Amino acid sequence: MSSCVAFTHPREAPVLLEREVPTCGPGEVLVRVEACGLGAADFGFFQLDGLPRAPMIPGLEAVGLVEATGGGVGVAVGTRVGLAPLAATCGGCGLCGRGLERWCSRVELHAWHRDGFLAQHVVTTGSALVPLTMEDEPTRFAPLFATGWTAFSAVRATGMGRGHRLGVIGVGGLGHLVVQVARAAGLEVRAHDVDPARLSLAGASATGPLEQDSVDAVVVCTPSTQAIQQAARAVRRGGTVVLAATSPSVRFDLSLFDTVMRGVTLAPAFLGTRSELGELINLVREGLITPHTHALALAEVPTKFWMLRDGGFTGRLVVSPTA
């Protein structure tokens, strides 16, 4: 048997379940999960009025060991791998051809279309696998394959480089990585968060109010209408507001006149290109970026799931299914 945490009813906390160890078919692999990141996107599933399926296992990013293969994947049993949300795309549309397969209309995402990674064992495809080494520590690397990847591409999406000032709203699991990626790129950072403990992850030199027209670009790292509106006010003329956090329940409105007449660009950030993920992994291996994590055991998730709403921790929650 294998344990997992899953939503079974809309707007109810997830529960711990036991199930048979899943089996993999051709082109699939069975992975024993060592560490799984958990964050605001997973809490967003709780807020849905209806689940896409039940039980629904969340978890968009993980690290694990390959236990079995169904053939045709090209990965050996015993290999440590990162697990990214992208399970499959059409592979033939214009978006896939431009390296934008995450927006393919036929994309299959773990935690949405397929089981997520908040389990002791998961079955995935070769598309979701990222080769790692046995020296890549699971808890440190687990936050990279959705959260970190998005943070890296969000900074790239601003189009800004060394010497520009970047605002970051929300210094949680996503935002603290945006701050580090921006610094590594030579940007000056100004971060804002209502929680002083989380804000401390940005460092004293990076904190400060995001006043009107005070930054060249802003990355919004919290799924909040007010945060998006604050970002639109803070960005200078000709700047970019990058929306890096998502939630199925959040809506926002901005002044069309101000947005157009000030030349403000709205850009989405969700995952990124494979080359960007490779750059991020190298930065972590070199010690230039260090994810801050707060550990939980799989059995603790149902009772501590509300930490994703209430806070009380800094960095990224990482669940150890074997703990």
Secondary structure, 3 states (H helix, E strand, C coil): CEEEEEECCCCCCCEEEEECCCCCCCCEEEEEEEEEEECHHHHHHHCCCCCCCCCECCCCEEEEEEEEECCCCCCCCCCEEEECCEEECCCCCHHHHCCCHHHCCCCEEECCCECCCCECEEEEEHHHEEECCCCCCHHHHHHHCCHHHHHHHHHHHCCCCCCCEEEEECCCCCHHHHHHHHHHCCCEEEEECCCHHHHHHHCHHHECCCCCCCEEEEEECCCCHHHHHHHHHHEEEEEEEEECCCCCCCCCCCCHHHHHHCCCEEEECCCCCHHHHHHHHHHHHCCCCCCCEEEEEHHHHHHHCCHHHHCCCCCEEEEECCC
